[in-house]
Structures are given as structure tokens and as C-alpha cells.
């Protein structure tokens, strides 16, 4: 009987679901720093822009919460 193959992306998402947000972010940074293939450049730029937008949105929400 053949074993069902586990999708590694699903497995990674399940593992990340068990992590805290700081753990997930640290893991994402670790994965990003390990990138070495030139074909990843576009995706890293996209990731950089998404991370910057998320950080800006969080900082803005925190500022508005504190300062009204």
C-alpha cells in the first residue's frame, strides 16, 4: 500500500500555525537570510515591500491608538 505523500507547504503552514507571531517572524527572517539563488531576487524584493508595508501599518495603528 502506497503512503500518501505530504505536501511540504501544507506541513510548513501547519508548523507555523503552532508558533507565536515573534517565532514566525524570526523563522521568516532565518529563511530569507538563507536565500542564495539569483532567481529568488524578485521574490525577496516583493517580500521586502510587503514587510515594510506591514510594519508601517502596524506602527501607524499603534500611533493612532496611543495618540488618538
The 8 nearest C-alpha neighbors of each residue, nearest first, counted from 0:
[[1, 2, 3, 4, 5, 6, 7, 10],
 [2, 0, 3, 4, 5, 6, 7, 10],
 [3, 1, 4, 0, 5, 6, 7, 10],
 [2, 4, 5, 1, 0, 6, 7, 10],
 [3, 5, 2, 6, 1, 7, 10, 9],
 [6, 4, 7, 3, 10, 9, 8, 2],
 [5, 7, 9, 8, 10, 4, 11, 3],
 [8, 6, 10, 9, 11, 5, 12, 4],
 [9, 7, 11, 10, 6, 12, 13, 5],
 [10, 8, 12, 6, 11, 7, 13, 5],
 [9, 11, 7, 13, 8, 12, 14, 6],
 [12, 10, 14, 8, 13, 9, 7, 15],
 [13, 11, 15, 9, 14, 10, 16, 8],
 [12, 14, 16, 10, 11, 15, 9, 17],
 [13, 15, 11, 16, 12, 17, 10, 18],
 [16, 14, 12, 18, 17, 13, 11, 23],
 [15, 17, 13, 14, 18, 12, 19, 23],
 [16, 18, 15, 14, 13, 19, 12, 23],
 [19, 17, 15, 16, 22, 23, 20, 14],
 [18, 20, 22, 21, 23, 17, 16, 15],
 [19, 21, 23, 22, 24, 18, 25, 15],
 [22, 20, 24, 23, 19, 25, 18, 26],
 [23, 21, 25, 19, 20, 24, 18, 26],
 [24, 22, 26, 20, 21, 25, 18, 27],
 [23, 25, 27, 21, 26, 22, 20, 28],
 [26, 24, 22, 28, 27, 23, 21, 29],
 [27, 25, 29, 23, 24, 28, 22, 30],
 [28, 26, 24, 30, 29, 25, 31, 23],
 [29, 27, 31, 25, 26, 30, 32, 24],
 [30, 28, 26, 32, 27, 31, 25, 33],
 [31, 29, 27, 33, 28, 32, 26, 34],
 [30, 32, 28, 33, 34, 29, 27, 43],
 [31, 33, 29, 30, 34, 28, 35, 27],
 [32, 34, 30, 31, 35, 29, 28, 36],
 [35, 33, 31, 32, 36, 30, 39, 43],
 [36, 34, 33, 37, 39, 32, 38, 40],
 [35, 37, 38, 39, 34, 40, 33, 43],
 [38, 36, 39, 40, 35, 41, 34, 43],
 [37, 39, 36, 40, 41, 42, 35, 43],
 [38, 40, 37, 42, 36, 41, 43, 34],
 [41, 39, 43, 42, 38, 37, 44, 36],
 [42, 40, 44, 43, 39, 45, 38, 46],
 [43, 41, 45, 39, 44, 40, 46, 38],
 [42, 44, 46, 40, 45, 41, 47, 39],
 [45, 43, 47, 41, 46, 42, 40, 48],
 [44, 46, 42, 48, 43, 47, 49, 41],
 [47, 45, 43, 49, 44, 48, 50, 42],
 [48, 46, 44, 50, 45, 49, 43, 51],
 [47, 49, 51, 45, 50, 46, 52, 44],
 [50, 48, 46, 52, 51, 47, 53, 45],
 [51, 49, 53, 47, 48, 52, 46, 54],
 [52, 50, 48, 54, 49, 53, 55, 47],
 [51, 53, 55, 49, 50, 54, 56, 48],
 [52, 54, 50, 56, 55, 51, 49, 57],
 [55, 53, 51, 57, 56, 52, 58, 50],
 [54, 56, 52, 58, 53, 57, 59, 51],
 [55, 57, 59, 53, 54, 58, 60, 52],
 [56, 58, 60, 54, 59, 55, 61, 53],
 [59, 57, 61, 55, 60, 56, 54, 62],
 [58, 60, 62, 56, 61, 57, 55, 63],
 [59, 61, 57, 63, 62, 58, 64, 56],
 [62, 60, 64, 58, 59, 63, 57, 65],
 [63, 61, 59, 65, 64, 60, 66, 58],
 [64, 62, 67, 60, 66, 65, 61, 59],
 [63, 65, 61, 62, 67, 66, 60, 59],
 [64, 66, 62, 63, 67, 61, 60, 59],
 [67, 65, 63, 62, 64, 61, 60, 59],
 [66, 63, 64, 65, 62, 61, 60, 59]]
